[in-house]
Amino acid sequence: MNNNQAKITEIVEKLSGKPLTIGPDESLFESGVLDSFALTDMVSALEREFSIRIPDSDLTPRKFDSVSRIETYIETHS
């Protein structure tokens, strides 16, 4: 697990209140780790952690569906 993945995992665990037990390519929403209400909280935490700005137009669960997708998003937007 690289540094960005570790930070993303930490954010997800903090929001879900439990250890992350799914793989980096598995859906955080379909697996029940997070619900759609957690998306805005997660985006806010990602913006703080990675010093990026995520526009409202990008606020779709699909872009932030897994640790891998979040990592790719951050790498292409920072």
NUBAMAR-709334 format. One record per residue (C-alpha): x, y, z; residue in three letters. Coordinates in Angstrom, 2 decimals. Layout:
N
      c1      c2      c3 residuo
       X       Y       Z     ALA
...
This chain:
78
      c1      c2      c3 residuo
    0.00    0.00    0.00     MET
    1.49    3.33   -1.01     ASN
    1.27    6.56    0.97     ASN
   -1.81    7.93   -0.84     ASN
   -3.66    4.62   -0.44     GLN
   -2.84    4.60    3.26     ALA
   -4.18    8.15    3.69     LYS
   -7.34    7.34    1.72     ILE
   -7.88    4.16    3.74     THR
   -7.47    6.14    6.97     GLU
  -10.11    8.66    5.84     ILE
  -12.55    5.89    4.86     VAL
  -12.02    4.08    8.17     GLU
  -12.59    7.28   10.11     LYS
  -15.86    7.93    8.24     LEU
  -17.12    4.36    8.52     SER
  -15.99    3.90   12.11     GLY
  -14.49    0.48   11.38     LYS
  -11.41   -1.07    9.76     PRO
  -11.49   -1.34    5.98     LEU
  -11.81   -5.02    5.07     THR
  -12.31   -4.80    1.29     ILE
   -9.73   -4.61   -1.45     GLY
   -8.69   -1.32   -3.10     PRO
  -10.75   -2.07   -6.23     ASP
  -13.96   -3.03   -4.43     GLU
  -16.86   -0.58   -4.18     SER
  -17.02    1.34   -0.92     LEU
  -20.73    1.96   -1.52     PHE
  -21.93   -1.43   -2.82     GLU
  -20.05   -3.21   -0.03     SER
  -21.79   -1.08    2.57     GLY
  -18.57    0.47    3.93     VAL
  -19.95    3.94    3.14     LEU
  -23.34    5.23    2.11     ASP
  -24.03    8.08   -0.29     SER
  -24.48   10.47    2.63     PHE
  -20.81    9.97    3.52     ALA
  -19.66   11.13    0.07     LEU
  -19.58   14.85    0.91     THR
  -17.76   14.19    4.20     ASP
  -15.24   12.02    2.39     MET
  -14.67   14.64   -0.31     VAL
  -14.12   17.34    2.33     SER
  -11.59   15.13    4.12     ALA
   -9.81   14.35    0.83     LEU
   -9.61   18.06   -0.01     GLU
   -8.02   18.79    3.37     ARG
   -5.64   15.83    3.33     GLU
   -4.39   16.27   -0.22     PHE
   -4.74   20.09   -0.55     SER
   -6.93   19.81   -3.63     ILE
  -10.25   21.33   -4.66     ARG
  -12.89   18.91   -5.88     ILE
  -15.53   20.73   -7.95     PRO
  -19.22   19.98   -7.37     ASP
  -19.41   18.59  -10.90     SER
  -17.13   15.75   -9.77     ASP
  -19.29   14.79   -6.78     LEU
  -20.53   11.47   -8.08     THR
  -20.19    8.23   -6.13     PRO
  -18.77    6.57   -9.25     ARG
  -15.60    8.73   -9.15     LYS
  -15.04    7.89   -5.50     PHE
  -16.30    4.31   -5.56     ASP
  -13.10    2.56   -4.45     SER
   -9.74    3.35   -2.88     VAL
   -8.12    2.82   -6.30     SER
  -10.48    5.24   -8.05     ARG
   -9.98    7.86   -5.35     ILE
   -6.21    7.45   -5.64     GLU
   -6.33    7.88   -9.43     THR
   -8.54   10.95   -9.06     TYR
   -6.16   12.55   -6.57     ILE
   -3.11   11.80   -8.68     GLU
   -4.67   13.40  -11.75     THR
   -5.98   16.46   -9.88     HIS
   -3.13   17.45   -7.61     SER
